[in-house]
Amino acid sequence: MTRVPVQPALFVWARQRARMDEAVLAARFPQLPGWEAGETHPTLRQLEHYAQATHAPLGYFFLPAPPQEALPIPDFRTLRQGLPRLSADLLDVIYTCQTRQTWYRDEAVIHGETPLPFVGSATLATPATEAAQLIRQTLGFSVDARRECPSWAEALRLFIAQAEQAGVMVMVSGVVMNNNMRHLDPQEFRGFVLADALAPLVFINGADSKAAQMFTLAHELAHLWLGQTALSDAAMVETSNHAIETWCNRVAAELLVPQTEFRAALQRDEALDLALQRLARHFKVSTLVLLRRMLDVGWLDRNAFWGAYRAEEARLKALAMRNTGGGDFYRTTVARVSKRFAQTLVASTLEGRTLYRDAFRMLGIAKPSTFNELGRTLGFPT
């Protein structure tokens, strides 16, 4: 039987890139330890299966050494220290979103759409309060409107809808495409933005807590106002090595919780837990955002902030784990690809400008019946 000579390091590279446990892979590929040790080689069929299992391009296994993959967009993350190499999941999500953006931009050009004036309309010299106000005005995003929402999770849905109405595709997903076996890791990234005046796109890691997702969206919108494509963790950290990240964090915090109104809402000597509950109802944002603002205005010192922040983060994660339920597939798919993108793509496909094959690929679906039902969910008489 013909064996394919593959450098042992490539098997290790593919396993680490896929973030897959060695024991799990070895159970599926019993000869993997021998491959990684260079003691034996796989057949072509075995190699094809291994490449598919690790989401690695087959051709890479014929290289003399593991490739040095680079992110296709600027990296502004602060959580990446100590993490292994770039994951296949992150790279595949970025490439997928770039494909969607390219398609949408071409469609916008065909229809003669004009560039969105807010993309790149701010600079790092723009005060955070001013930039936040510009975003607030463009989106119609206000504390009063959010206060009418029954929960801050509903306020997040309103926030996304307002961003999409302004022209931004907002994609929220915790998996690669619709593959529920490929979960995205919030420790690797929380979101990214692909800046473009005709087809701006924000991706939010849906595997992250709902508490973090609102801040991520606000943070990525700040990047968009700078006209800056970026991958970020959007963490509400005290400092950042990047001036751009620091500025975007400040704008996001001001957008969600205006400092002047926040100061007026604080009550002297109120217990922290009671204050968080009351202010969360008032501003309809997560308690993590509120804790950050308490630090900003001096209501909490640094030690008190970090202690409260870590405790609250743990509480929210535990709460999220207890509320992991299924949902409607079609509504979930729309959220994953953005309603704006889905509506435009379905319309283009039904009108014959886009091949069904290409539409299926960008939506992550395989059956015409699924496409038709998705169209009906979006209001199309398919």
C-alpha positions as CSV (number, residue, x, y, z in Angstrom):
1,M,0.0,0.0,0.0
2,T,1.4,3.4,-1.0
3,R,2.3,5.7,1.8
4,V,2.6,9.5,1.7
5,P,5.8,10.9,3.2
6,V,4.8,13.8,5.5
7,Q,7.0,15.7,7.8
8,P,6.0,14.7,11.4
9,A,5.8,18.4,12.5
10,L,2.9,18.9,10.1
11,F,0.7,16.5,12.0
12,V,1.5,18.3,15.3
13,W,0.9,21.7,13.5
14,A,-2.5,20.6,12.2
15,R,-3.6,19.2,15.6
16,Q,-2.6,22.4,17.5
17,R,-4.1,24.6,14.8
18,A,-7.4,22.8,15.2
19,R,-7.2,23.1,19.0
20,M,-8.0,19.3,19.2
21,D,-7.0,17.1,22.1
22,E,-4.3,14.6,21.2
23,A,-6.1,11.7,22.8
24,V,-9.3,12.5,20.9
25,L,-7.5,12.5,17.6
26,A,-5.5,9.4,18.4
27,A,-8.8,7.5,19.1
28,R,-9.9,8.4,15.6
29,F,-6.4,7.9,14.0
30,P,-4.7,5.1,16.0
31,Q,-1.5,5.6,14.0
32,L,-1.2,9.3,14.8
33,P,1.5,8.8,17.5
34,G,3.6,7.0,14.9
35,W,3.0,9.7,12.3
36,E,4.0,12.4,14.7
37,A,7.1,10.5,15.7
38,G,8.1,9.9,12.1
39,E,8.0,6.1,12.5
40,T,5.3,5.5,9.9
41,H,3.4,7.5,7.2
42,P,-0.3,7.6,6.3
43,T,-2.0,6.5,3.1
44,L,-3.4,9.2,0.9
45,R,-6.9,8.4,2.1
46,Q,-5.8,8.5,5.7
47,L,-4.1,11.9,5.1
48,E,-7.2,13.2,3.4
49,H,-9.3,12.2,6.4
50,Y,-6.9,13.7,8.9
51,A,-6.8,17.0,6.9
52,Q,-10.6,17.1,7.0
53,A,-10.7,16.3,10.7
54,T,-8.3,19.1,11.6
55,H,-9.7,21.6,9.0
56,A,-6.3,22.0,7.4
57,P,-5.7,22.3,3.6
58,L,-4.5,19.0,2.2
59,G,-1.8,20.7,0.2
60,Y,-0.1,22.0,3.4
61,F,0.9,18.4,4.4
62,F,3.2,18.3,1.4
63,L,5.3,21.3,2.7
64,P,8.7,20.7,4.2
65,A,7.7,22.5,7.4
66,P,4.6,23.9,9.0
67,P,3.5,27.2,7.3
68,Q,3.8,30.5,9.2
69,E,0.2,31.6,8.9
70,A,-0.6,35.3,9.5
71,L,-3.9,37.0,10.3
72,P,-5.4,38.6,7.2
73,I,-6.4,41.6,9.3
74,P,-4.7,43.8,11.9
75,D,-4.5,42.2,15.3
76,F,-5.3,44.4,18.4
77,R,-5.9,41.7,20.9
78,T,-4.6,41.7,24.5
79,L,-5.7,38.2,25.5
80,R,-3.6,36.3,23.0
81,Q,-0.5,36.0,25.2
82,G,0.2,32.4,26.0
83,L,-2.3,31.0,23.5
84,P,-1.2,28.4,20.9
85,R,-0.9,29.3,17.2
86,L,-3.8,30.8,15.3
87,S,-6.8,28.4,15.3
88,A,-8.3,27.1,12.1
89,D,-11.7,28.2,13.5
90,L,-10.7,31.9,13.7
91,L,-9.0,31.9,10.3
92,D,-12.0,30.2,8.6
93,V,-14.4,32.7,10.2
94,I,-12.4,35.7,9.0
95,Y,-12.1,34.3,5.5
96,T,-15.8,33.5,5.4
97,C,-16.7,37.0,6.5
98,Q,-14.3,38.5,3.9
99,T,-16.0,36.5,1.2
100,R,-19.5,37.7,2.3
101,Q,-18.2,41.3,2.5
102,T,-16.8,41.1,-1.0
103,W,-20.1,39.7,-2.4
104,Y,-22.1,42.4,-0.6
105,R,-19.8,45.2,-1.8
106,D,-20.2,44.0,-5.4
107,E,-24.0,44.0,-4.9
108,A,-23.9,47.5,-3.5
109,V,-21.9,48.7,-6.5
110,I,-24.4,47.1,-8.9
111,H,-27.2,48.9,-7.2
112,G,-25.4,52.3,-7.1
113,E,-25.3,52.6,-3.4
114,T,-23.3,55.5,-2.0
115,P,-20.6,55.1,0.6
116,L,-21.6,55.5,4.2
117,P,-20.3,58.8,5.5
118,F,-19.7,57.7,9.1
119,V,-17.0,55.0,8.2
120,G,-13.7,56.7,8.9
121,S,-15.3,59.9,10.1
122,A,-13.4,60.0,13.4
123,T,-9.7,60.0,14.4
124,L,-7.9,59.3,17.6
125,A,-7.9,63.0,18.2
126,T,-11.7,63.0,18.4
127,P,-12.8,63.1,22.1
128,A,-14.4,59.8,23.2
129,T,-17.6,61.7,24.3
130,E,-17.9,63.3,20.9
131,A,-17.3,60.1,19.0
132,A,-19.9,58.3,21.2
133,Q,-22.4,61.0,20.5
134,L,-21.8,60.7,16.7
135,I,-22.4,57.0,16.9
136,R,-25.5,57.5,19.1
137,Q,-27.0,60.0,16.7
138,T,-26.3,57.8,13.6
139,L,-27.9,54.7,15.2
140,G,-30.6,56.4,17.2
141,F,-29.1,54.7,20.2
142,S,-30.2,56.2,23.5
143,V,-30.5,55.3,27.1
144,D,-34.2,56.2,27.0
145,A,-34.9,53.7,24.2
146,R,-33.0,51.0,26.0
147,R,-34.8,51.6,29.3
148,E,-38.0,50.6,27.6
149,C,-36.6,47.1,26.8
150,P,-37.6,44.4,29.3
151,S,-33.9,43.3,29.7
152,W,-30.4,44.2,28.6
153,A,-30.4,41.1,26.4
154,E,-33.4,42.7,24.5
155,A,-31.4,45.9,24.5
156,L,-28.6,44.1,22.8
157,R,-31.0,42.9,20.1
158,L,-32.2,46.5,19.6
159,F,-28.6,47.7,19.4
160,I,-27.9,45.2,16.6
161,A,-31.0,46.1,14.7
162,Q,-30.1,49.8,14.9
163,A,-26.6,49.2,13.6
164,E,-28.0,47.1,10.7
165,Q,-30.5,49.8,9.9
166,A,-27.6,52.3,9.7
167,G,-25.9,50.0,7.1
168,V,-23.7,47.8,9.2
169,M,-23.8,44.0,8.8
170,V,-23.7,42.5,12.3
171,M,-23.0,38.8,12.4
172,V,-23.2,37.0,15.8
173,S,-22.1,33.4,15.9
174,G,-20.4,31.1,18.4
175,V,-19.5,28.5,15.7
176,V,-17.9,28.3,12.3
177,M,-20.6,28.7,9.7
178,N,-23.4,26.5,10.9
179,N,-21.1,23.7,12.2
180,N,-22.1,23.2,15.8
181,M,-19.1,21.0,16.3
182,R,-16.7,23.9,15.7
183,H,-17.1,26.2,18.7
184,L,-15.4,29.6,18.7
185,D,-13.2,30.4,21.7
186,P,-13.9,33.7,23.4
187,Q,-10.4,33.5,24.9
188,E,-9.0,33.7,21.4
189,F,-11.1,36.6,20.2
190,R,-14.3,38.4,21.0
191,G,-15.0,40.1,17.7
192,F,-13.6,41.9,14.7
193,V,-14.6,44.5,12.2
194,L,-14.0,44.7,8.5
195,A,-14.2,48.4,7.7
196,D,-15.6,49.3,4.3
197,A,-17.7,52.4,3.3
198,L,-20.1,50.2,1.2
199,A,-20.1,47.0,3.1
200,P,-19.0,47.5,6.8
201,L,-19.1,44.2,8.7
202,V,-18.9,43.5,12.4
203,F,-18.5,40.0,13.7
204,I,-19.3,39.2,17.4
205,N,-18.2,35.9,19.0
206,G,-21.6,34.5,20.0
207,A,-19.9,32.0,22.3
208,D,-19.0,34.9,24.6
209,S,-21.4,35.9,27.3
210,K,-24.3,38.2,26.4
211,A,-22.8,40.6,29.0
212,A,-19.7,40.9,26.8
213,Q,-21.4,41.0,23.4
214,M,-22.9,44.5,23.9
215,F,-19.5,46.0,24.8
216,T,-17.9,44.1,21.8
217,L,-20.4,45.6,19.4
218,A,-19.9,49.1,20.8
219,H,-16.1,48.6,20.6
220,E,-16.1,47.4,17.0
221,L,-18.4,50.3,16.0
222,A,-15.8,52.6,17.4
223,H,-13.2,50.9,15.1
224,L,-15.6,51.4,12.2
225,W,-15.9,55.1,12.9
226,L,-12.0,55.2,12.7
227,G,-12.2,53.3,9.4
228,Q,-10.0,50.7,11.0
229,T,-10.3,47.0,10.2
230,A,-9.3,45.1,13.4
231,L,-9.4,41.8,15.3
232,S,-9.8,42.5,19.0
233,D,-10.8,41.0,22.4
234,A,-12.7,44.2,23.3
235,A,-11.9,43.5,26.9
236,M,-12.8,46.2,29.5
237,V,-9.3,46.1,30.7
238,E,-7.6,48.9,32.5
239,T,-4.8,49.5,30.0
240,S,-3.9,48.4,26.5
241,N,-0.7,48.4,24.5
242,H,-2.6,49.9,21.6
243,A,-3.7,53.5,21.5
244,I,-6.5,52.6,19.1
245,E,-7.9,49.9,21.5
246,T,-7.8,52.3,24.5
247,W,-9.7,54.9,22.4
248,C,-12.3,52.3,21.3
249,N,-12.8,51.1,24.8
250,R,-13.4,54.6,26.0
251,V,-15.8,55.3,23.2
252,A,-17.7,52.1,23.8
253,A,-18.1,52.8,27.5
254,E,-19.3,56.3,26.8
255,L,-21.7,55.1,24.2
256,L,-23.3,52.5,26.5
257,V,-23.2,54.5,29.7
258,P,-22.7,58.3,29.2
259,Q,-20.5,59.5,32.1
260,T,-22.6,62.6,32.9
261,E,-25.8,60.6,33.3
262,F,-24.0,57.8,35.1
263,R,-22.6,60.2,37.7
264,A,-26.0,61.6,38.3
265,A,-27.5,58.2,38.8
266,L,-25.0,57.0,41.4
267,Q,-26.1,57.1,45.0
268,R,-23.7,57.7,47.9
269,D,-23.2,54.8,50.3
270,E,-25.3,52.4,48.3
271,A,-24.3,48.8,48.5
272,L,-22.5,47.6,45.4
273,D,-24.8,44.7,44.6
274,L,-27.9,46.9,45.0
275,A,-26.3,49.6,42.9
276,L,-25.5,47.2,40.1
277,Q,-29.0,45.8,40.0
278,R,-30.6,49.3,39.9
279,L,-28.2,50.7,37.3
280,A,-28.5,47.6,35.1
281,R,-32.3,48.3,34.9
282,H,-31.7,52.0,34.3
283,F,-29.0,51.7,31.5
284,K,-29.9,48.2,30.2
285,V,-26.3,47.2,30.0
286,S,-24.4,44.4,31.7
287,T,-23.1,44.7,35.2
288,L,-19.5,44.3,33.9
289,V,-19.9,47.6,31.9
290,L,-21.3,49.3,35.0
291,L,-18.3,48.2,37.1
292,R,-16.0,49.6,34.5
293,R,-17.8,52.9,34.6
294,M,-17.6,52.9,38.4
295,L,-13.8,52.7,38.1
296,D,-13.8,55.4,35.4
297,V,-15.6,57.9,37.6
298,G,-13.8,57.0,40.8
299,W,-16.7,55.3,42.6
300,L,-14.5,52.2,42.9
301,D,-10.8,52.0,43.4
302,R,-8.7,49.6,41.3
303,N,-8.5,46.8,43.9
304,A,-12.3,47.0,44.5
305,F,-13.0,47.0,40.8
306,W,-10.9,44.0,39.9
307,G,-12.3,42.0,42.8
308,A,-15.9,42.8,41.9
309,Y,-15.2,42.4,38.2
310,R,-13.8,38.9,38.6
311,A,-16.6,37.8,40.9
312,E,-19.3,39.2,38.6
313,E,-17.7,37.7,35.5
314,A,-17.7,34.2,37.2
315,R,-21.4,34.7,38.2
316,L,-22.4,35.6,34.7
317,K,-20.5,32.7,33.2
318,A,-22.2,30.2,35.6
319,L,-25.6,31.8,34.7
320,A,-24.9,31.4,31.0
321,M,-24.1,27.7,31.4
322,R,-27.5,27.1,33.0
323,N,-29.3,28.8,30.2
324,T,-27.8,27.1,27.2
325,G,-30.9,26.0,25.2
326,G,-31.6,25.5,21.6
327,G,-33.4,28.0,19.4
328,D,-35.1,28.4,16.1
329,F,-32.6,27.3,13.3
330,Y,-33.7,29.9,10.8
331,R,-33.6,32.8,13.2
332,T,-30.3,31.6,14.5
333,T,-28.9,31.5,10.9
334,V,-30.1,35.0,10.2
335,A,-28.4,36.2,13.4
336,R,-25.2,34.4,12.4
337,V,-25.0,36.0,8.9
338,S,-26.7,39.3,9.7
339,K,-30.3,40.1,8.7
340,R,-29.1,42.7,6.2
341,F,-26.8,40.3,4.5
342,A,-29.3,37.5,4.4
343,Q,-32.1,39.6,3.0
344,T,-29.8,41.0,0.3
345,L,-28.4,37.5,-0.6
346,V,-31.8,35.8,-0.8
347,A,-33.2,38.6,-2.9
348,S,-30.2,38.5,-5.3
349,T,-30.5,34.7,-5.6
350,L,-34.3,34.7,-6.2
351,E,-33.8,37.4,-8.9
352,G,-31.1,35.2,-10.6
353,R,-28.0,37.4,-10.0
354,T,-26.4,35.0,-7.6
355,L,-26.1,31.2,-8.1
356,Y,-27.9,29.1,-5.5
357,R,-24.6,27.2,-5.0
358,D,-22.9,30.4,-4.0
359,A,-25.7,31.4,-1.8
360,F,-25.7,28.1,0.0
361,R,-22.0,28.3,0.6
362,M,-22.1,31.8,2.1
363,L,-25.1,30.9,4.3
364,G,-23.6,27.6,5.4
365,I,-26.6,25.5,4.3
366,A,-26.9,22.6,1.9
367,K,-30.6,22.0,1.0
368,P,-32.9,24.0,-1.3
369,S,-35.7,23.4,1.2
370,T,-33.6,25.1,3.9
371,F,-33.0,28.0,1.7
372,N,-36.7,28.4,0.9
373,E,-37.7,28.3,4.5
374,L,-35.0,30.8,5.4
375,G,-36.5,33.1,2.7
376,R,-39.9,32.7,4.2
377,T,-38.5,33.6,7.6
378,L,-37.2,36.8,6.0
379,G,-40.5,37.6,4.4
380,F,-39.9,36.4,0.8
381,P,-42.7,34.5,-1.0
382,T,-40.3,31.6,-2.0
